[in-house]
Amino acid sequence: MKYDFTTLLNRKGHDALALDVLPIKDVEVDPNFSTIPMWVADMNYPVFENIQKQMFERIKEPHFGYFEMPEDYYKAIQFWQKETHGIDVEKEAIGYENGVLGILSSALEAFSASGEPILVQSPCYIGFIHTLNNLGRKIIDSPLKKEDNWAMDYEDIEKKIIKHNIHFAIFCSPHNPTGRVWKKEEIQRFMDICKKHDVLVFSDEIWSDLVRKENTHIPTQSISEDAKKRTIAAYAPSKTFNLAGLVGSYHIVYDKYLRDRLNKQASLSHYNSPNILSVHALMGAYCKEGLDWVNELNEVISNNIDYALDFIHNNFKGIEVIKPEGTYMLYLDCTKYLDTHDITMDELLKKGVHYGVCWQDGRPFMNPNTIRMNLALPTILVEEAFSRLKKFVF
């Protein structure tokens, strides 16, 4: 491969939550075992070099005062959206945001009231849950159906929209934590229900670049003219290029009324201004060579996922997982395993961490007996993690 996805980074003690904090309480990693970070949704690969290059070039300029967004920032996003998703985005539709959850918070404050019911679909990203609870919104859950693949329950969605008089829905595409990449007709059916009942849609598409080659991400706003006007879409280079520590997302909002209200709400806290290095990091990432880097990244992730699924199928009886079509996470269902072994979910989680496999409790995603695992690591670490799970845990 042209790019480096094999170097074992020394992240511990270097501002890396995934290594410096353990995901499960009341357990420590056995000192005889290294820590393998498989919980926080960031990657363990060296960053795409052009990002650092772009940042270094800016750092050479000895001034870091107030600034206006450079035109190249918007051009980079327009280039990326056109190349990756085939959509043309006018500059006016793009707005900087300090994180996807910041966009969600502004949207909730602009278009809903305290105590108002908001539709989510579980398993649900815990960041959505925390944001809704922090802002005093009422969570209405329409669980995904688990068949051969994860699927939306359209009858239940419409039933709950009517019953609770819902006018704001959170949609995750690709879906975190299941990794489902929605097909066009699935999004269309969901958006038709939202149109019918006048529901505003917040579409989190932060994982849109990380999909398996046999799948295609369909931007929610591209479904129809109505979807384009009723959707607030959130994007970021942070998942694609591992830039979460730099902070920096952006929204795409085509409807002027929605955009004006969203921007006004986001401006009120005075905390939504960009960091100059975050801006240049995006510009360094969203380029032609960045497309090549992401293609190789997706190949590495796909190979890791195939390895993990095959290993689980052959060695961990009672552990069920549906192959993720996007993201770099696995979402394990441990129900059958727990039913046939004398161990609790908490004990299983602690056992893994004790042997250095730092996975994440999947229950806070509103789904019992589950574990979320990050596979964005050098393959040698993925192999080591599953070897330990076989020998010491399952």
Secondary structure, DSSP 8 states (H G I E B T S, - for coil): --S--------TTSS-HHHHS-SSSS----TTS--EE-SSS---S---HHHHHHHHHHHTSS--------HHHHHHHHHHHHHHH-----GGGEEEES-HHHHHHHHHHHH--TT-EEEE-SS--HHHHHHHHHTT-EEEE---EESSSEE--HHHHHHHHHHHT--EEEEESS-TTT-----HHHHHHHHHHHHHTT-EEEEE-TTTT-B-TT-----GGGS-HHHHHHEEEEE-SHHHHT-GGG--EEEE---HHHHHHHHHHHHTTS-----HHHHHHHHHHSSHHHHHHHHHHHHHHHHHHHHHHHHHHHH-TT-B----SBSSEEEEE-HHHHHHSS--HHHHHHHHHHTTEE-EE-GGGT-TTEEEEE--S-HHHHHHHHHHIIIII-
